[in-house]
């Protein structure tokens, strides 16, 4: 009897040890590990060419940037107390020209097919003095009579290829008459959102109105909007506005997405997507109660599809359904579910047929806790598209970022936090590349001819998270344009190229 009892006890102990080990293995192998292993990477095909800081003793930041038609790099932002335009050679290894401008804060830069470069931001009276001293043409535009102006002026200017400011349109006290830019991710980019069409026209938003500037310098108002200009669709001769709105229903969802398509010719309505009544989506039949909205920008593919950034504070969002049919569920690619999520901020990239409004693919973007199957917060900040249709994006992330084996941070399967650069395949089934960019605050990215430009700012090496996971990483630097860190905060940029083989 004692022998049997002893064997039972031994068996029980072995069972408990095995069961405990099995449970531990299940905990160790969470979705963080599963998605990380699923992300194969590009095998080193994406190479960092240049990564550098730029700055003096004060605060320097890059808020915008563009790969110019001739391959050179143009970055814009602030340098201490002045606006900054920084021209670099095509590999970013050498400064070609620095332009410091009194009284401005530069938020957006774009170049048209014809080579003309535009920039915008906010300004004060020192900018007017600077323009007058340098004999630069000023065209003042006053606010509409029914508005209540306040705050700084905003401007849209033209720059020559060699960095000379040629003309500036001033919009008086426009800063106080803008939509809530922060809700579409432009909190630090206070300026005039604009897009340059292939015919040279510029579509822009100021005073809660959409305007067109033609190559002759003539400005015409197109329409009014309470939302933010998110993109343009040249095939349909349309512009896109949106964001999200307070539902004011006293029940969830508190905020609903808004996405409108209008004619460039006269501002007339063409269509809207995900434009549901809050009470409808929040009722018992659907219970799509997560707050949701759109981010800047909307990218249009060569085929005419829209690639959009959506955000939600939970998994039960209207983005689970077709843009025009709440009764049809949609299927996502690489990350397809937020099950187990608590309240946070989660992102989605979605591709939609612009004519039919049909969902064509997408992926959720989030981090995952390492010790349990729970999604963690991520926030996509900017997107662009390659010739192959792959979607590149930057994001801000809590711990544990999904990275690929060829990550630049060398932190694969460790799960650090912070800002990151990633690329989805055109069908969103594969995560082609993903890397944390340690110690950097990223503000945007640009792409042209197999080259990515990523930009923002840094507070120096090891200025980011220094927990046990993140302390092994440090700011990526290569072929720096200045040897040492300048000061309290420097502008930061990284140029990466896709190898042919």
C-alpha positions as a printed Julia matrix, in Angstrom:
501×3 Matrix{Float64}:
   0.0    0.0     0.0
   2.86   2.37    0.88
   4.49   1.55   -2.45
   1.32   2.42   -4.35
   0.9    5.63   -2.36
   4.51   6.57   -3.02
   4.05   5.97   -6.77
   0.86   8.06   -6.77
   2.68  10.91   -5.03
   5.61  10.71   -7.46
   3.24  10.64  -10.43
   1.32  13.65   -9.06
   4.52  15.61   -8.57
   5.71  14.77  -12.07
   2.31  15.71  -13.51
   2.32  19.06  -11.7
   5.87  19.77  -12.81
   4.98  18.89  -16.42
   1.75  20.88  -16.29
   3.56  23.86  -14.84
   6.29  23.62  -17.48
   3.64  23.3   -20.2
   1.83  26.38  -18.92
   5.11  28.28  -18.71
   5.85  27.37  -22.31
   2.42  28.65  -23.33
   3.06  31.93  -21.52
   6.51  32.27  -23.08
   5.15  31.68  -26.6
   2.75  34.62  -26.81
   1.59  36.5   -29.88
   4.62  38.77  -29.53
   6.84  35.79  -30.32
   4.5   34.32  -32.91
   4.23  37.51  -34.96
   7.95  38.23  -34.59
   8.78  34.79  -35.99
   6.18  35.22  -38.73
   7.93  38.44  -39.85
  10.68  37.1   -42.1
  12.33  40.4   -43.02
  14.25  41.3   -46.18
  17.56  39.62  -45.43
  19.5   42.87  -45.25
  18.18  44.2   -48.56
  17.28  47.51  -46.87
  20.53  49.3   -46.0
  21.1   52.42  -43.9
  23.15  54.84  -46.01
  23.26  57.81  -43.68
  21.91  58.47  -40.19
  22.83  61.68  -38.46
  21.96  64.31  -35.94
  22.06  68.02  -36.74
  21.94  70.9   -34.29
  23.44  73.57  -32.12
  23.13  74.06  -28.34
  19.4   74.77  -28.39
  16.44  72.84  -29.79
  16.58  71.65  -33.41
  13.86  69.5   -34.99
  12.92  68.24  -38.44
   9.15  68.32  -38.93
   9.11  67.72  -42.67
  11.3   66.45  -45.48
  11.33  65.6   -49.16
  13.5   63.62  -51.55
  13.77  66.1   -54.4
  13.36  65.21  -58.06
  17.14  65.36  -58.6
  17.77  63.02  -55.66
  18.93  65.62  -53.17
  17.45  65.75  -49.67
  15.54  68.72  -48.26
  14.63  68.86  -44.57
  12.57  71.52  -42.82
  11.78  72.47  -39.25
  13.32  74.66  -36.59
  16.88  75.44  -35.53
  16.94  77.11  -32.13
  14.66  80.14  -32.62
  14.57  80.17  -36.43
  12.95  78.24  -39.23
  15.27  75.86  -41.03
  15.64  74.6   -44.6
  18.51  72.12  -44.9
  19.64  70.92  -48.33
  21.77  67.75  -48.4
  23.49  65.84  -51.2
  21.63  62.83  -52.58
  23.19  60.41  -50.09
  22.69  62.78  -47.17
  26.38  62.73  -46.3
  27.06  66.41  -46.89
  25.29  69.7   -46.23
  24.77  71.61  -49.47
  22.99  74.66  -48.06
  21.47  75.87  -44.8
  18.75  78.5   -44.83
  17.78  80.05  -41.47
  14.58  82.12  -41.5
  13.39  84.54  -38.84
   9.93  84.18  -37.33
   8.78  80.86  -38.8
   8.08  77.27  -37.85
   8.21  75.0   -40.94
   5.79  72.04  -40.98
   5.32  70.86  -44.6
   7.51  70.64  -47.73
   6.58  69.17  -51.12
   7.98  69.39  -54.64
   5.89  69.25  -57.79
   6.64  67.41  -61.03
   7.7   70.73  -62.55
  10.41  71.11  -59.9
   8.79  73.92  -57.94
   9.19  73.49  -54.17
   6.56  74.64  -51.68
   6.77  74.92  -47.91
   4.34  75.98  -45.2
   4.04  76.59  -41.48
   3.17  79.33  -39.03
   4.86  82.71  -38.72
   4.98  86.0   -36.85
   5.9   89.63  -37.65
   9.62  88.8   -37.67
   8.99  86.76  -40.81
   7.43  89.78  -42.55
  10.5   91.83  -41.61
  12.79  89.07  -42.91
  10.92  88.95  -46.22
  11.0   92.74  -46.61
  14.73  92.95  -45.81
  15.47  90.24  -48.37
  13.08  91.79  -50.93
  10.93  88.67  -51.22
   7.46  89.04  -52.69
   4.68  88.95  -50.07
   1.04  88.31  -50.92
  -1.2   88.94  -47.92
  -4.55  87.21  -47.55
  -6.93  88.35  -44.86
  -9.29  86.09  -42.95
 -12.91  85.63  -44.1
 -15.23  88.3   -42.63
 -17.45  85.89  -40.65
 -14.5   84.31  -38.77
 -12.92  85.22  -35.43
  -9.16  85.51  -36.04
  -6.53  84.93  -33.36
  -3.03  83.54  -32.98
  -0.18  83.56  -35.47
  -0.22  83.99  -39.22
   0.24  80.93  -41.4
   2.06  80.88  -44.71
   2.57  78.99  -47.96
   5.79  79.78  -49.78
   7.72  78.9   -52.93
  11.42  77.97  -52.92
  13.84  77.7   -55.82
  15.95  74.57  -56.32
  18.95  76.39  -54.82
  17.07  77.3   -51.63
  16.06  80.88  -52.41
  12.6   81.92  -51.19
  10.81  83.4   -54.2
   7.29  84.19  -53.03
   5.24  83.87  -49.82
   1.48  83.89  -49.31
   0.63  85.11  -45.8
  -2.72  84.14  -44.24
  -3.3   86.55  -41.41
  -4.1   85.14  -37.93
  -5.04  81.79  -39.43
  -3.67  79.7   -36.55
  -6.8   80.31  -34.51
  -9.12  79.29  -37.38
  -8.07  75.7   -38.02
  -9.61  72.27  -37.34
  -8.17  70.18  -34.52
  -4.96  69.11  -36.29
  -3.89  67.13  -33.24
  -6.64  64.58  -33.78
  -5.19  63.56  -37.15
  -1.62  63.37  -35.83
  -0.45  66.86  -36.74
  -0.21  68.25  -33.21
   3.36  69.5   -33.75
   2.88  70.33  -37.44
   0.96  73.58  -37.23
   0.93  74.8   -40.79
  -1.05  74.64  -43.99
  -1.6   71.05  -45.22
  -1.18  71.02  -49.0
  -0.74  68.69  -51.98
   0.87  69.49  -55.36
  -0.93  68.11  -58.42
   0.88  66.96  -61.57
  -0.42  70.01  -63.48
   1.23  72.32  -60.96
  -1.91  73.28  -59.03
  -1.63  73.26  -55.23
  -4.62  72.18  -53.12
  -4.4   73.48  -49.55
  -6.45  74.17  -46.44
  -6.55  77.31  -44.33
  -9.34  79.18  -42.47
 -11.32  75.87  -42.53
 -11.56  76.26  -46.3
 -10.07  74.41  -49.24
  -8.27  76.53  -51.83
  -6.54  75.98  -55.16
  -3.37  77.86  -56.13
  -2.58  77.63  -59.84
   0.89  78.03  -61.43
   0.06  81.66  -62.29
  -0.2   82.46  -58.58
  -4.0   82.81  -58.53
  -5.86  81.52  -55.45
  -9.47  80.36  -55.62
 -11.66  79.09  -52.79
 -13.18  75.67  -53.52
 -15.19  74.77  -50.45
 -15.55  74.81  -46.67
 -14.78  72.02  -44.2
 -14.74  71.4   -40.46
 -12.18  68.63  -41.0
  -8.55  68.32  -42.12
  -7.37  68.0   -45.72
  -5.99  64.43  -45.8
  -5.18  63.84  -49.47
  -5.99  64.35  -53.13
  -7.24  61.91  -55.78
  -6.15  63.22  -59.17
  -7.86  60.44  -61.14
 -11.22  61.57  -59.79
 -10.2   65.24  -59.61
 -11.09  65.11  -55.93
  -9.77  66.06  -52.51
 -10.28  64.14  -49.26
 -11.06  65.58  -45.84
 -11.7   63.81  -42.57
 -10.7   62.89  -39.06
 -13.24  62.13  -36.35
 -16.07  63.85  -34.55
 -17.6   63.9   -31.08
 -20.81  61.84  -31.24
 -22.57  63.82  -28.46
 -24.97  60.92  -27.91
 -24.2   60.24  -24.26
 -23.12  56.67  -25.03
 -20.32  54.81  -26.75
 -18.76  55.34  -29.2
 -17.83  58.83  -28.08
 -15.98  59.56  -31.33
 -16.7   58.34  -34.87
 -14.55  58.49  -38.03
 -15.31  60.93  -40.83
 -14.06  60.6   -44.42
 -15.36  62.81  -47.25
 -14.52  62.97  -50.98
 -15.24  66.24  -52.82
 -14.71  67.69  -56.29
 -11.67  69.91  -56.73
 -13.59  71.96  -59.28
 -16.27  73.25  -56.92
 -16.17  71.37  -53.61
 -19.3   69.36  -54.34
 -19.79  66.08  -52.46
 -18.79  62.91  -54.33
 -18.87  60.27  -51.63
 -18.13  59.42  -48.0
 -16.76  56.28  -46.3
 -17.35  54.82  -42.82
 -19.77  57.69  -42.35
 -22.14  56.02  -39.87
 -24.56  57.53  -37.41
 -23.12  57.01  -33.9
 -26.36  55.64  -32.47
 -26.51  53.08  -35.26
 -23.03  51.64  -34.72
 -23.35  51.75  -30.94
 -26.72  50.03  -30.71
 -27.15  46.44  -29.53
 -27.23  45.03  -33.08
 -23.65  46.08  -33.81
 -22.05  47.31  -30.55
 -19.07  48.78  -32.46
 -18.36  51.0   -29.5
 -14.6   51.7   -29.78
 -13.76  55.35  -30.44
 -12.24  55.56  -33.93
 -10.92  58.06  -36.44
  -8.49  58.79  -39.28
  -4.93  60.1   -39.36
  -3.02  62.24  -41.88
  -2.29  61.45  -44.72
  -4.39  59.44  -47.18
  -2.2   57.93  -49.92
  -3.61  57.1   -53.36
  -2.1   54.12  -55.2
  -1.36  54.18  -58.96
  -4.48  52.01  -59.38
  -6.57  54.65  -57.62
  -7.14  52.84  -54.31
  -6.98  54.74  -51.02
  -4.53  53.66  -48.32
  -5.65  55.17  -45.03
  -4.55  55.18  -41.39
  -7.24  54.43  -38.85
  -7.01  54.52  -35.05
  -9.25  53.11  -32.34
  -9.15  52.85  -28.55
 -10.26  49.2   -28.6
 -10.87  46.28  -30.92
 -14.62  46.66  -31.35
 -14.48  49.38  -34.02
 -16.38  50.19  -37.21
 -13.15  49.34  -39.03
 -14.16  45.68  -38.56
 -16.83  46.23  -41.24
 -16.99  47.3   -44.86
 -16.84  51.1   -45.31
 -20.36  51.08  -46.8
 -21.94  47.99  -45.25
 -22.05  47.36  -41.5
 -23.33  43.83  -42.04
 -20.19  42.59  -43.84
 -17.07  41.87  -41.81
 -13.64  42.52  -43.32
 -10.49  40.4   -43.06
  -7.13  41.85  -42.1
  -3.7   40.55  -43.07
  -0.52  40.28  -40.99
  -2.13  41.2   -37.64
  -5.79  40.3   -37.97
  -7.25  40.64  -34.48
  -7.08  42.66  -31.27
  -8.61  39.96  -29.08
  -7.63  40.38  -25.45
  -7.07  44.12  -25.82
  -7.93  46.49  -23.05
  -8.37  50.22  -23.6
  -5.38  51.65  -25.47
  -4.58  53.21  -28.83
  -4.34  50.86  -31.77
  -3.72  51.52  -35.46
  -4.89  50.04  -38.75
  -3.71  50.53  -42.3
  -6.57  49.92  -44.74
  -6.76  49.82  -48.54
 -10.11  50.72  -50.09
 -11.47  50.79  -53.64
 -12.07  54.5   -54.14
 -15.06  54.09  -56.46
 -16.99  51.22  -54.88
 -15.82  51.86  -51.33
 -14.94  48.16  -50.91
 -12.29  47.07  -48.39
  -9.36  45.5   -50.31
  -6.97  44.64  -47.5
  -5.18  45.92  -44.46
  -3.46  45.1   -41.19
  -3.76  46.08  -37.59
  -0.6   47.56  -36.07
   0.01  47.16  -32.36
   2.55  45.81  -29.92
   1.95  42.72  -27.77
   2.84  42.06  -24.16
   5.6   39.49  -23.87
   4.27  37.46  -20.95
   0.6   37.25  -21.94
  -1.56  37.47  -25.04
  -2.6   41.08  -24.73
  -2.18  43.78  -27.4
  -0.38  46.95  -26.35
  -0.65  50.46  -27.8
   0.87  51.72  -31.05
   0.25  54.87  -33.07
   1.02  55.14  -36.8
   2.28  58.63  -37.6
   2.91  58.67  -41.37
   2.79  56.38  -44.42
   4.11  56.25  -47.98
   3.95  53.74  -50.82
   6.66  52.22  -53.04
   6.53  51.46  -56.76
   5.71  47.84  -55.92
   2.76  48.96  -53.82
   4.39  48.1   -50.48
   3.37  50.38  -47.62
   6.04  51.94  -45.41
   5.14  53.67  -42.16
   6.5   55.09  -38.93
   4.9   54.53  -35.55
   5.2   55.32  -31.88
   5.01  52.22  -29.67
   4.8   50.96  -26.13
   6.74  47.76  -25.27
   6.95  45.09  -27.25
   7.45  46.09  -30.88
   7.21  43.41  -33.57
  10.56  43.59  -35.38
  12.04  41.54  -38.21
  15.27  39.5   -37.92
  17.13  42.14  -39.97
  16.11  44.97  -37.64
  18.57  47.87  -37.47
  18.11  48.07  -33.7
  19.52  44.52  -33.25
  16.72  43.92  -30.76
  14.85  41.11  -32.53
  12.63  39.04  -30.2
  13.48  41.29  -27.25
  10.63  43.73  -27.65
  11.77  47.26  -26.98
   9.58  50.36  -27.09
   9.72  53.67  -28.92
   9.38  54.9   -32.48
   9.81  52.46  -35.36
   9.98  52.19  -39.14
   8.17  49.28  -40.85
   7.05  48.02  -44.27
   4.02  45.89  -45.17
   3.69  44.0   -48.45
   1.06  45.39  -50.83
  -1.43  42.69  -49.78
  -0.67  43.26  -46.06
   0.04  39.56  -45.52
   3.75  40.0   -44.85
   5.73  42.33  -42.64
   8.71  42.89  -44.92
  10.73  44.98  -42.48
  10.38  46.47  -39.01
  12.9   48.15  -36.76
  12.84  50.35  -33.72
  14.74  53.62  -34.2
  16.18  53.99  -30.7
  16.55  57.38  -28.99
  14.62  59.19  -31.74
  11.28  60.94  -32.01
  10.07  60.42  -35.58
   7.86  63.02  -37.28
   7.57  61.76  -40.84
   8.98  59.95  -43.85
   9.3   60.31  -47.6
  10.09  57.88  -50.42
  11.39  58.1   -53.97
  13.36  55.78  -56.28
  14.1   52.98  -53.77
  15.14  55.5   -51.12
  13.46  56.18  -47.77
  13.95  59.4   -45.81
  12.96  59.23  -42.13
  13.19  62.35  -39.98
  12.5   63.81  -36.55
  14.69  64.65  -33.56
  16.86  63.14  -30.83
  18.01  64.06  -27.35
  21.21  62.09  -27.82
  22.63  58.6   -27.48
  20.76  56.52  -24.88
  18.26  59.31  -24.31
  15.34  56.93  -24.87
  13.99  54.16  -22.69
  16.74  52.5   -20.63
  14.87  49.54  -19.19
  16.58  46.13  -19.24
  15.23  45.48  -22.74
  15.94  48.86  -24.34
  19.29  49.71  -22.75
  21.12  47.39  -25.16
  20.12  49.63  -28.09
  21.36  53.07  -29.05
  20.77  55.8   -31.6
  21.59  54.71  -35.16
  24.41  56.84  -36.59
  26.27  56.44  -39.88
  28.16  58.92  -42.1
  27.18  61.81  -39.83
  27.06  65.35  -41.18
  28.36  66.57  -37.81
  30.59  64.62  -35.46
  29.07  65.44  -32.08
  25.62  65.89  -30.59
  24.79  69.58  -30.71
  22.71  70.31  -27.65
  19.5   69.72  -25.76
  17.71  68.31  -28.84
  19.01  67.82  -32.37
  17.29  67.23  -35.66
  17.68  63.59  -36.75
  17.37  61.88  -40.12
  18.0   58.43  -41.56
  18.33  57.55  -45.25
  17.88  53.91  -46.28
  18.04  52.33  -49.74
  16.65  49.1   -51.15
  19.4   47.11  -52.81
  18.72  45.72  -56.28
  19.77  42.24  -55.18
